[in-house]
Amino acid sequence: QQSIIEAFVVDSGYDPESEQAVKQGVLLPALADGDPLKRWAAGYLLGLRGDLHAVPALDEILSTTCQDGPAVSRDQCVRWQLRAVQALGVLNDVLCGPPLIKALASPERTVHHAAGLALNELGRKAEPALLLALHHPNPHIRWHAARSLGQIGDLRALGALTEGLSDDNQEVRWATARILANLDAPAIPAILQVLSSQPITEPLRQSAYHALNGMACLR
């Protein structure tokens, strides 16, 4: 299997243009094949080649609920989802953010962990997807999104990030507060904006206090 993967992904270098054309001539039509395993294989191999045509197929893999079925077993599905995350990491494009957020919501721990690492590797290219994920119905995804945005450190995301101070989930609120504390003084105007524009509930008051109290500039 590894030899087949290398045959499709590693070009010999003797005539790279012709070699690429031959491989794409096989893989691109396979993206529309009726067999999901063929579509997934084509997407995976194209992703490893750095071809963004792979993204819809990789997104399909990560949108699939893994359970035993006639076409794909649960274990096979999990392996394909890990491959999809790997390929998205290789592509390293802003288009990879939304599928990786889907993978982050996976109940499979290995897929969830791999997606988190891949999103961190994307850095600022993951930011648009992470901003949307701040409103994900799953609080664990919101927590991850806030944490990742804090690691990126883009101050333009402060307005969206500070909304987490009033999240209905305590873990999200405290994670947001810690992130804002680490961002220090530049985060203060955004926190004050939230406090001046929203009803001051006890959870919001506590999380805002935690954020401000943790800032080095106010000690």
One Martini backbone bead per residue (centre of mass of N, CA, C, O) as a GRO file, in nm:
protein
  219
    1GLN     BB    1   0.057   0.063  -0.021
    2GLN     BB    2   0.299   0.256   0.002
    3SER     BB    3   0.394   0.220  -0.291
    4ILE     BB    4   0.140   0.338  -0.422
    5ILE     BB    5   0.153   0.613  -0.295
    6GLU     BB    6   0.436   0.689  -0.409
    7ALA     BB    7   0.359   0.661  -0.710
    8PHE     BB    8   0.150   0.913  -0.690
    9VAL     BB    9   0.340   1.133  -0.527
   10VAL     BB   10   0.622   1.055  -0.642
   11ASP     BB   11   0.835   1.206  -0.853
   12SER     BB   12   1.104   1.133  -1.054
   13GLY     BB   13   1.203   1.392  -1.267
   14TYR     BB   14   1.227   1.341  -1.578
   15ASP     BB   15   0.891   1.421  -1.638
   16PRO     BB   16   0.690   1.602  -1.454
   17GLU     BB   17   0.455   1.693  -1.639
   18SER     BB   18   0.370   1.415  -1.747
   19GLU     BB   19   0.338   1.275  -1.474
   20GLN     BB   20   0.120   1.462  -1.363
   21ALA     BB   21  -0.090   1.417  -1.589
   22VAL     BB   22  -0.130   1.115  -1.544
   23LYS     BB   23  -0.220   1.124  -1.245
   24GLN     BB   24  -0.456   1.324  -1.281
   25GLY     BB   25  -0.605   1.143  -1.494
   26VAL     BB   26  -0.683   0.944  -1.257
   27LEU     BB   27  -0.774   1.114  -0.997
   28LEU     BB   28  -0.990   1.324  -1.081
   29PRO     BB   29  -1.217   1.126  -1.180
   30ALA     BB   30  -1.231   0.968  -0.897
   31LEU     BB   31  -1.394   1.192  -0.739
   32ALA     BB   32  -1.674   1.073  -0.902
   33ASP     BB   33  -1.703   0.810  -0.785
   34GLY     BB   34  -1.927   0.570  -0.654
   35ASP     BB   35  -1.690   0.489  -0.477
   36PRO     BB   36  -1.581   0.599  -0.178
   37LEU     BB   37  -1.291   0.480  -0.171
   38LYS     BB   38  -1.201   0.613  -0.437
   39ARG     BB   39  -1.250   0.902  -0.358
   40TRP     BB   40  -1.070   0.901  -0.106
   41ALA     BB   41  -0.807   0.818  -0.241
   42ALA     BB   42  -0.791   1.055  -0.437
   43GLY     BB   43  -0.792   1.279  -0.223
   44TYR     BB   44  -0.545   1.190  -0.067
   45LEU     BB   45  -0.337   1.195  -0.301
   46LEU     BB   46  -0.385   1.488  -0.386
   47GLY     BB   47  -0.313   1.610  -0.114
   48LEU     BB   48  -0.015   1.504  -0.113
   49ARG     BB   49   0.029   1.681  -0.387
   50GLY     BB   50  -0.121   1.972  -0.339
   51ASP     BB   51  -0.429   1.942  -0.433
   52LEU     BB   52  -0.731   2.126  -0.400
   53HIS     BB   53  -0.931   1.913  -0.523
   54ALA     BB   54  -0.939   1.739  -0.248
   55VAL     BB   55  -1.122   1.879  -0.033
   56PRO     BB   56  -1.410   1.756  -0.075
   57ALA     BB   57  -1.324   1.462  -0.010
   58LEU     BB   58  -1.212   1.521   0.274
   59ASP     BB   59  -1.476   1.634   0.381
   60GLU     BB   60  -1.639   1.375   0.344
   61ILE     BB   61  -1.483   1.200   0.539
   62LEU     BB   62  -1.533   1.402   0.794
   63SER     BB   63  -1.864   1.371   0.759
   64THR     BB   64  -1.845   1.084   0.850
   65THR     BB   65  -1.997   0.832   1.019
   66CYS     BB   66  -1.851   0.596   1.220
   67GLN     BB   67  -1.959   0.278   1.100
   68ASP     BB   68  -2.081  -0.014   1.040
   69GLY     BB   69  -2.078  -0.121   0.693
   70PRO     BB   70  -2.088  -0.229   0.365
   71ALA     BB   71  -1.840  -0.040   0.267
   72VAL     BB   72  -1.752   0.063   0.569
   73SER     BB   73  -1.581   0.042   0.837
   74ARG     BB   74  -1.503   0.188   1.124
   75ASP     BB   75  -1.194   0.151   1.111
   76GLN     BB   76  -1.163   0.256   0.824
   77CYS     BB   77  -1.280   0.536   0.870
   78VAL     BB   78  -1.071   0.633   1.075
   79ARG     BB   79  -0.828   0.603   0.887
   80TRP     BB   80  -0.934   0.804   0.674
   81GLN     BB   81  -0.949   1.049   0.863
   82LEU     BB   82  -0.647   1.060   0.921
   83ARG     BB   83  -0.567   1.101   0.626
   84ALA     BB   84  -0.722   1.362   0.581
   85VAL     BB   85  -0.567   1.528   0.787
   86GLN     BB   86  -0.292   1.491   0.659
   87ALA     BB   87  -0.362   1.621   0.382
   88LEU     BB   88  -0.445   1.900   0.496
   89GLY     BB   89  -0.166   1.961   0.610
   90VAL     BB   90  -0.021   1.962   0.337
   91LEU     BB   91  -0.187   2.187   0.197
   92ASN     BB   92  -0.197   2.451   0.366
   93ASP     BB   93  -0.497   2.592   0.370
   94VAL     BB   94  -0.778   2.777   0.424
   95LEU     BB   95  -0.969   2.538   0.320
   96CYS     BB   96  -0.890   2.340   0.572
   97GLY     BB   97  -1.044   2.442   0.820
   98PRO     BB   98  -1.341   2.328   0.812
   99PRO     BB   99  -1.269   2.020   0.808
  100LEU     BB  100  -1.106   2.033   1.079
  101ILE     BB  101  -1.346   2.108   1.256
  102LYS     BB  102  -1.495   1.846   1.209
  103ALA     BB  103  -1.268   1.670   1.331
  104LEU     BB  104  -1.278   1.804   1.614
  105ALA     BB  105  -1.582   1.673   1.657
  106SER     BB  106  -1.484   1.403   1.699
  107PRO     BB  107  -1.522   1.104   1.892
  108GLU     BB  108  -1.241   1.042   1.794
  109ARG     BB  109  -0.950   1.089   1.946
  110THR     BB  110  -0.742   1.071   1.714
  111VAL     BB  111  -0.884   1.275   1.529
  112HIS     BB  112  -0.902   1.512   1.720
  113HIS     BB  113  -0.598   1.541   1.773
  114ALA     BB  114  -0.502   1.576   1.478
  115ALA     BB  115  -0.671   1.831   1.420
  116GLY     BB  116  -0.545   2.017   1.631
  117LEU     BB  117  -0.260   2.010   1.512
  118ALA     BB  118  -0.333   2.110   1.226
  119LEU     BB  119  -0.448   2.385   1.312
  120ASN     BB  120  -0.186   2.488   1.439
  121GLU     BB  121  -0.020   2.468   1.172
  122LEU     BB  122  -0.191   2.677   1.008
  123GLY     BB  123  -0.270   2.911   1.175
  124ARG     BB  124  -0.393   3.184   1.013
  125LYS     BB  125  -0.546   2.997   0.807
  126ALA     BB  126  -0.759   2.911   1.047
  127GLU     BB  127  -0.917   3.165   1.144
  128PRO     BB  128  -1.194   3.167   0.997
  129ALA     BB  129  -1.286   2.893   1.120
  130LEU     BB  130  -1.248   2.972   1.422
  131LEU     BB  131  -1.452   3.203   1.432
  132LEU     BB  132  -1.695   3.020   1.368
  133ALA     BB  133  -1.637   2.814   1.611
  134LEU     BB  134  -1.734   3.008   1.845
  135HIS     BB  135  -2.050   2.904   1.745
  136HIS     BB  136  -2.052   2.628   1.825
  137PRO     BB  137  -2.255   2.388   1.979
  138ASN     BB  138  -1.985   2.284   2.083
  139PRO     BB  139  -1.798   2.368   2.357
  140HIS     BB  140  -1.529   2.228   2.284
  141ILE     BB  141  -1.490   2.386   2.020
  142ARG     BB  142  -1.490   2.666   2.141
  143TRP     BB  143  -1.245   2.619   2.317
  144HIS     BB  144  -1.046   2.558   2.088
  145ALA     BB  145  -1.083   2.819   1.931
  146ALA     BB  146  -0.989   3.013   2.150
  147ARG     BB  147  -0.711   2.888   2.195
  148SER     BB  148  -0.605   2.918   1.902
  149LEU     BB  149  -0.640   3.224   1.877
  150GLY     BB  150  -0.448   3.290   2.109
  151GLN     BB  151  -0.195   3.163   1.972
  152ILE     BB  152  -0.195   3.349   1.728
  153GLY     BB  153  -0.253   3.668   1.820
  154ASP     BB  154  -0.481   3.820   1.669
  155LEU     BB  155  -0.624   4.129   1.734
  156ARG     BB  156  -0.868   4.112   1.525
  157ALA     BB  157  -1.014   3.877   1.716
  158LEU     BB  158  -1.116   4.011   1.982
  159GLY     BB  159  -1.418   4.061   1.944
  160ALA     BB  160  -1.492   3.756   1.920
  161LEU     BB  161  -1.345   3.645   2.172
  162THR     BB  162  -1.497   3.811   2.403
  163GLU     BB  163  -1.770   3.655   2.382
  164GLY     BB  164  -1.669   3.417   2.575
  165LEU     BB  165  -1.732   3.561   2.855
  166SER     BB  166  -2.063   3.481   2.798
  167ASP     BB  167  -2.069   3.199   2.800
  168ASP     BB  168  -2.256   2.906   2.901
  169ASN     BB  169  -1.964   2.795   2.941
  170GLN     BB  170  -1.719   2.778   3.172
  171GLU     BB  171  -1.470   2.679   3.012
  172VAL     BB  172  -1.488   2.898   2.797
  173ARG     BB  173  -1.467   3.144   2.978
  174TRP     BB  174  -1.186   3.073   3.111
  175ALA     BB  175  -1.026   3.045   2.852
  176THR     BB  176  -1.075   3.332   2.754
  177ALA     BB  177  -0.954   3.478   2.998
  178ARG     BB  178  -0.666   3.365   2.970
  179ILE     BB  179  -0.610   3.471   2.689
  180LEU     BB  180  -0.654   3.773   2.748
  181ALA     BB  181  -0.437   3.791   2.963
  182ASN     BB  182  -0.200   3.717   2.766
  183LEU     BB  183  -0.254   3.972   2.576
  184ASP     BB  184  -0.324   4.202   2.751
  185ALA     BB  185  -0.366   4.533   2.697
  186PRO     BB  186  -0.504   4.502   2.406
  187ALA     BB  187  -0.774   4.367   2.548
  188ILE     BB  188  -0.923   4.587   2.713
  189PRO     BB  189  -1.121   4.730   2.513
  190ALA     BB  190  -1.284   4.469   2.447
  191ILE     BB  191  -1.383   4.416   2.736
  192LEU     BB  192  -1.525   4.692   2.778
  193GLN     BB  193  -1.725   4.656   2.547
  194VAL     BB  194  -1.875   4.418   2.669
  195LEU     BB  195  -1.954   4.558   2.943
  196SER     BB  196  -2.115   4.802   2.785
  197SER     BB  197  -2.315   4.598   2.591
  198GLN     BB  198  -2.384   4.407   2.837
  199PRO     BB  199  -2.514   4.232   3.066
  200ILE     BB  200  -2.421   4.195   3.408
  201THR     BB  201  -2.330   3.906   3.483
  202GLU     BB  202  -2.176   3.692   3.686
  203PRO     BB  203  -2.009   3.535   3.474
  204LEU     BB  204  -1.899   3.788   3.333
  205ARG     BB  205  -1.766   3.924   3.573
  206GLN     BB  206  -1.568   3.693   3.641
  207SER     BB  207  -1.422   3.668   3.366
  208ALA     BB  208  -1.328   3.961   3.346
  209TYR     BB  209  -1.168   3.963   3.607
  210HIS     BB  210  -0.975   3.734   3.533
  211ALA     BB  211  -0.850   3.876   3.290
  212LEU     BB  212  -0.753   4.140   3.428
  213ASN     BB  213  -0.600   4.009   3.676
  214GLY     BB  214  -0.387   3.853   3.469
  215MET     BB  215  -0.249   4.114   3.399
  216ALA     BB  216   0.057   4.258   3.399
  217CYS     BB  217  -0.025   4.569   3.358
  218LEU     BB  218  -0.216   4.552   3.647
  219ARG     BB  219   0.008   4.481   3.884
   0.00000   0.00000   0.00000
